[in-house]
Structure formats: C-alpha cells, structure tokens
Amino acid sequence: MYIIGELINGMYANIGSAIKEKNKSVIQKCALDQVNAGADALDINCGPASSQPVLDMAWLVEVVQEVTVKPLSLDSSKPVAIESGLKVLKNKGIINSTTADSGKLEILVPLAKKYNAKLIGITISAKGIPQNKDQRLELAATIISFCSDAGFSLEDLFLDPILMPVNVAQAQMMDILESIREFKVIAGPSLKTIIGLSNVSQGAHQRPLINRTFAVMAAAYGLDAAILNPLDKDLMDAIISAELILNKQIYCDAYLDAYRKK
C-alpha cells in the first residue's frame, strides 16, 4: 500500500507553531520520522490557522525537500496555495484534492496537468456527502469523465470514497468498502483508490484499533493508498501483514523488517 504521512499539518499544535515561527527543525524532524517509519510520500498542509497559506505552503515544501526526496502531497482548499507549492516542487507531486464539482475540477485538473502532478478526487459535491455506494460511483464517474475529456491521465488519478466517522455513519462503512472495489473497475486502466484513514475514528474511543481494523479490511477490498499516521507502528504492522496475506509481499520470518528496509 502506498502510504502518505499525514503529520505535517498546521492543525497539530507543534506543526502550527513551527510554521508560525518558521522553525525548520520541527518540520524536518516530523518529515524524517515519517519517512523512517515507512511513509512513501508526505502530505503538506498549512492548516486553517495559517494567515499566509500561499507563502507558508511554499516554505513548507522547500523545508521538507531539504531532507527528503519523497513525493509531497499538497493539501489545501486554496488553489493558489497549492500552486505556490507546485512551483517549488523538485519531484512529481500530488494535489490533495478536488471534489466532483465543476468549479473545482475546472481549476485543479488543468493545474495538475500544468505541473505534471497526480490528483486525488474526492467523491463529494456541493450537494453534500454521498449517502450510499451508488452516489459515490456517480460522483467518481463525474471526476473520471472530466479528467478524460481534459486529457488528464487516469493513471495519475486517485479516487477517494470519502471515509466517514464510524460513530456517526456506521451504516455507510460497507458501502465505502464496496466503493473502493468498484472504483477500480469503472474505467480502464484500473484506477487507484485512496482514503484519509483517520477520518474513520474521528470522535470515537479506541481510535488506533478502529483505524487499524478498517485499514486491513480496506486492503482486502483493493485499497491502493492511504493518508495516515505512519508513526503508529501497530497500524503499519497490520497493513504490512495484510498485504502479505493478500500475496502482495513475499513471506519470510522477518517480513516486517524486510518490508521497512525495501
């Protein structure tokens, strides 16, 4: 599974303070800790408290790139902030994210093409959060159709079924899992799927256990990528073991260590 570390986010007090004070060491330590724990990419988010998201996003990208060449996922509701980060990226980035609304697609798909970036498409619209699998599939089809018509490679598209907290949307969990499987077959080539894993446990007790369990179940439904906390060792061990059981990794007695060293 492609792991995107979620911890460089201004909503966390230490990161928010580091952005405000321009403290490179805190940001860089967070980046390296996630990479050393197995992250394949890092999500970069200034957070809602940033008063200068355009400048802060560019600064974060430059600071993180000083210590790692891992791909960066630029996470902001403001396209101008995303573009400021794309301008200073050294490697192929990821835009996190567009919705299925035409206004968003018309801005972010051309931006992804311009900077040769990958794109996360979340199956949500101005009408609200989808309530079942059919609504998710309809929104996914809208995103796919727009990308295809715009000449954006579907190989660079991730589809997100919008994971909801289990304590308020328990009845949707199976629909979300089934959406992951069906997203992969509604267009060719097989589309990649992604989730923001921590959403499933928002507001619940036993958050690590809920995250870990859902990650393993989603892996069985074909999930390709997840934005999560790679410093949760039990979570990472569960994902690695799930992929082993799904025959995506070769077994050896030290498979956990082997996976982390690859």
C-alpha positions in Angstrom: 0.0 0.0 0.0 1.2 3.5 -0.8 1.5 5.4 2.5 1.2 9.1 2.7 2.2 10.5 6.1 -0.4 12.9 7.5 1.5 14.6 10.3 2.9 17.8 8.6 -0.4 19.6 9.2 -0.8 23.0 10.9 -3.8 21.7 12.8 -1.3 19.9 15.1 -0.1 22.4 17.7 3.7 21.6 17.2 3.5 22.0 13.5 1.2 25.1 13.6 3.7 26.8 16.0 6.7 25.7 13.8 5.0 27.2 10.7 4.3 30.5 12.6 7.9 30.7 14.0 9.5 29.3 10.8 11.2 26.6 12.8 12.7 24.3 10.2 13.9 21.7 12.7 10.5 20.7 13.9 9.1 20.3 10.4 12.2 18.4 9.1 12.2 16.0 12.1 8.5 15.3 11.5 9.2 14.6 7.8 12.2 12.2 8.6 10.3 10.4 11.4 7.5 9.6 9.0 9.9 8.5 6.2 11.8 6.3 8.5 8.6 4.7 9.7 7.7 3.7 6.1 5.9 6.7 4.5 6.2 6.7 0.7 5.1 10.3 0.5 4.2 13.2 2.8 1.1 15.3 3.0 1.8 19.0 3.5 -1.0 21.1 5.0 -0.6 24.6 6.4 -3.8 24.2 8.5 -6.7 26.6 8.9 -4.7 28.8 11.3 -2.2 29.9 8.6 -2.6 33.6 7.8 -0.4 33.3 4.8 -1.1 29.9 3.2 0.5 30.8 -0.1 3.8 31.7 1.5 3.6 29.0 4.1 2.9 26.2 1.6 6.0 27.2 -0.5 8.1 27.4 2.7 7.0 24.0 3.9 7.7 22.4 0.6 11.2 23.9 0.4 12.0 22.9 4.1 10.9 19.3 3.6 12.7 18.9 0.3 16.0 19.8 2.1 15.8 16.5 4.0 13.9 14.0 1.7 13.2 13.3 -1.9 9.9 11.6 -1.2 6.9 12.9 -3.2 4.8 15.5 -1.5 1.0 15.8 -1.4 -0.1 19.4 -1.3 -3.2 19.7 0.8 -5.2 23.0 0.8 -8.7 24.3 0.0 -7.0 27.2 -1.8 -5.7 26.5 -5.3 -3.3 29.5 -5.1 -1.7 27.8 -2.1 -1.4 24.5 -3.9 0.2 26.2 -6.9 2.7 28.0 -4.7 3.9 24.6 -3.5 3.8 23.1 -7.0 6.1 25.9 -8.3 8.9 24.9 -5.9 8.5 21.1 -6.1 11.5 19.2 -7.3 9.7 15.9 -8.0 6.3 14.9 -9.2 3.7 16.0 -6.6 0.1 15.1 -5.6 -2.7 17.6 -5.4 -5.0 16.9 -2.4 -7.7 17.3 -3.6 -10.6 18.1 -6.0 -14.2 17.4 -5.4 -16.7 16.4 -8.2 -17.9 20.0 -8.5 -17.2 21.5 -11.9 -15.8 24.7 -10.3 -13.1 22.7 -8.6 -12.4 20.4 -11.5 -12.0 23.3 -13.9 -9.3 24.7 -11.7 -7.4 21.7 -10.3 -7.3 19.4 -13.3 -5.6 21.9 -15.5 -3.2 22.7 -12.6 -2.3 19.0 -12.3 -1.7 18.9 -16.0 0.4 22.1 -16.0 2.7 20.8 -13.2 2.6 17.1 -14.1 1.1 16.3 -10.7 -1.1 13.4 -9.6 -4.6 14.3 -8.4 -6.8 13.0 -5.6 -10.5 13.1 -6.5 -12.9 13.0 -3.5 -16.4 11.7 -4.2 -18.2 14.7 -2.7 -20.0 17.6 -4.2 -21.7 20.9 -3.2 -24.9 18.8 -2.6 -23.1 17.2 0.3 -21.6 13.9 1.4 -22.9 10.8 -0.6 -25.0 8.5 1.5 -24.5 5.3 -0.4 -22.4 3.4 -2.9 -24.4 4.4 -6.0 -23.9 8.1 -5.2 -20.2 7.6 -4.7 -19.9 5.8 -8.0 -21.9 8.6 -9.8 -19.5 11.2 -8.4 -16.5 9.1 -9.2 -17.8 8.8 -12.8 -18.1 12.6 -13.0 -14.5 13.1 -11.9 -13.2 10.4 -14.3 -15.2 11.8 -17.2 -13.9 15.3 -16.6 -10.3 14.1 -16.4 -10.6 12.1 -19.5 -12.1 14.9 -21.5 -9.4 17.3 -20.3 -6.6 14.9 -21.3 -5.5 14.2 -17.8 -4.0 10.7 -17.5 -6.2 8.4 -15.3 -3.0 6.7 -14.2 -2.3 9.8 -12.2 -5.8 9.9 -10.6 -6.6 8.6 -7.1 -10.3 8.2 -6.2 -11.4 8.7 -2.6 -14.8 7.4 -1.4 -14.8 9.9 1.4 -14.4 7.9 4.6 -16.9 8.9 7.4 -16.5 8.5 11.2 -17.9 5.2 12.3 -19.6 6.7 15.3 -21.9 8.8 13.1 -22.0 6.9 9.9 -21.7 3.2 10.9 -24.3 2.1 8.2 -22.1 3.5 5.5 -18.9 1.5 6.2 -19.7 -1.4 3.9 -20.8 0.9 1.1 -17.4 2.7 1.4 -15.6 -0.6 1.3 -17.6 -1.8 -1.7 -17.0 1.6 -3.4 -13.2 1.0 -3.1 -13.6 -2.2 -5.0 -16.0 -0.9 -7.7 -14.0 2.3 -8.3 -11.3 0.1 -9.7 -13.4 -1.3 -12.5 -15.5 1.6 -13.7 -12.8 2.8 -16.1 -9.6 1.5 -17.7 -6.8 1.3 -16.7 -7.6 0.1 -13.3 -8.0 3.2 -11.2 -6.1 3.8 -7.9 -8.0 4.3 -4.7 -7.1 6.2 -1.5 -8.6 7.1 1.8 -7.9 9.5 4.7 -7.8 6.8 7.3 -8.0 8.8 10.5 -11.5 10.1 9.4 -13.0 6.7 10.3 -12.2 7.1 14.0 -12.9 10.8 14.5 -14.7 11.4 17.8 -14.6 7.7 18.7 -12.8 5.9 21.5 -10.2 3.2 20.6 -9.1 5.3 17.6 -5.9 3.3 16.8 -7.9 0.0 16.9 -10.6 1.3 14.6 -8.0 2.8 12.2 -6.1 -0.5 12.1 -9.1 -2.7 11.6 -10.5 -0.5 8.8 -7.1 -0.4 7.0 -6.9 -4.1 6.9 -10.4 -4.5 5.7 -9.9 -1.8 3.0 -6.7 -3.6 1.9 -8.8 -6.7 1.2 -11.1 -4.6 -0.9 -8.2 -3.5 -3.1 -7.2 -0.1 -1.5 -4.1 1.2 -3.1 -3.1 4.2 -0.9 -3.9 5.8 2.5 -3.2 9.1 4.2 -2.4 8.1 7.8 0.0 8.3 10.7 3.0 6.1 9.9 4.3 6.5 13.4 1.5 4.2 14.6 3.7 1.0 14.5 0.8 -1.4 15.1 -1.1 0.2 12.2 1.9 -0.2 9.9 2.5 -3.7 11.0 -1.2 -4.6 10.3 -1.0 -3.1 6.8 2.2 -4.9 6.0 0.7 -8.2 7.3 -2.5 -7.7 5.3 -0.5 -7.3 2.1 1.5 -10.4 3.0 -1.8 -12.4 3.4 -3.1 -10.9 0.1 0.1 -12.3 -1.6 1.4 -8.8 -2.4 4.6 -9.4 -0.4 6.9 -12.4 -0.2 6.9 -14.2 3.1 10.0 -14.5 5.3 10.2 -14.8 9.1 11.5 -11.2 9.3 9.0 -9.9 6.8 8.2 -6.7 8.9 11.8 -5.7 8.9 12.3 -6.7 5.3 9.4 -4.5 4.2 10.7 -1.5 6.1 14.1 -1.9 4.5 13.0 -2.2 0.9 
